[in-house]
């Protein structure tokens, strides 16, 4: 026997793809899970800084990367 506690297996919901111990029973359940995922991702992205952003306010004008324009064909 293992001394580790049994952790429920998380599988993606077949309807929305969010990891859950059981599939969501309703569309509202999927929407709520997706809104939770969006909130968590926004919180994570709010803590990140893009590469090339200066650490000090003094170098702000010099260290910013040039603007890049991408075009899709």
C-alpha positions as CSV (number, residue, x, y, z in Angstrom):
1,X,0.0,0.0,0.0
2,X,1.1,3.5,-0.8
3,X,1.4,6.1,1.9
4,X,0.4,8.8,-0.5
5,X,-3.2,10.1,-0.5
6,X,-5.3,9.1,-3.4
7,X,-5.7,12.1,-5.8
8,X,-8.7,12.1,-8.1
9,X,-7.7,11.8,-11.7
10,X,-8.4,15.0,-13.7
11,X,-9.5,14.4,-17.2
12,X,-10.6,17.0,-19.8
13,X,-14.4,17.5,-19.9
14,X,-15.5,16.1,-23.3
15,X,-17.7,19.1,-23.9
16,X,-15.4,22.1,-23.1
17,X,-12.0,20.6,-22.6
18,X,-11.4,22.0,-19.1
19,X,-9.7,19.6,-16.6
20,X,-12.3,18.3,-14.2
21,X,-12.8,15.2,-12.0
22,X,-16.1,14.5,-13.7
23,X,-17.6,16.0,-17.0
24,X,-19.8,19.1,-16.5
25,X,-23.4,18.1,-16.6
26,X,-24.7,21.3,-18.1
27,X,-23.7,24.0,-20.5
28,X,-23.7,26.4,-17.6
29,X,-21.2,24.2,-15.8
30,X,-18.9,24.3,-18.8
31,X,-19.3,28.1,-19.1
32,X,-18.5,28.6,-15.4
33,X,-15.4,26.4,-15.7
34,X,-14.3,28.3,-18.8
35,X,-14.8,31.6,-17.0
36,X,-12.7,30.4,-14.1
37,X,-9.9,29.4,-16.6
38,X,-10.1,32.8,-18.2
39,X,-9.8,34.6,-14.8
40,X,-6.8,32.4,-13.8
41,X,-5.1,33.1,-17.2
42,X,-5.7,36.8,-16.9
43,X,-4.2,36.8,-13.4
44,X,-1.1,34.9,-14.7
45,X,-0.7,37.2,-17.7
46,X,-1.0,40.3,-15.5
47,X,2.1,39.3,-13.6
48,X,4.3,38.8,-16.7
49,X,6.4,41.5,-18.4
50,X,7.3,41.3,-22.1
51,X,10.9,40.7,-23.0
52,X,12.7,43.9,-23.7
53,X,10.9,46.1,-21.2
54,X,13.4,48.0,-19.2
55,X,13.6,47.5,-15.4
56,X,14.2,51.1,-14.5
57,X,12.1,54.1,-15.5
58,X,15.3,55.9,-16.6
59,X,16.1,53.7,-19.6
60,X,12.5,53.5,-20.8
61,X,12.9,55.4,-24.1
62,X,16.2,53.7,-25.1
63,X,15.5,50.1,-24.3
64,X,12.1,49.7,-25.9
65,X,12.1,47.4,-29.0
66,X,11.2,48.8,-32.4
67,X,7.6,48.2,-33.4
68,X,7.0,45.2,-35.6
69,X,4.2,44.8,-38.1
70,X,3.1,41.3,-39.1
71,X,1.0,40.7,-42.2
72,X,-0.8,37.5,-43.0
73,X,-1.0,36.4,-46.6
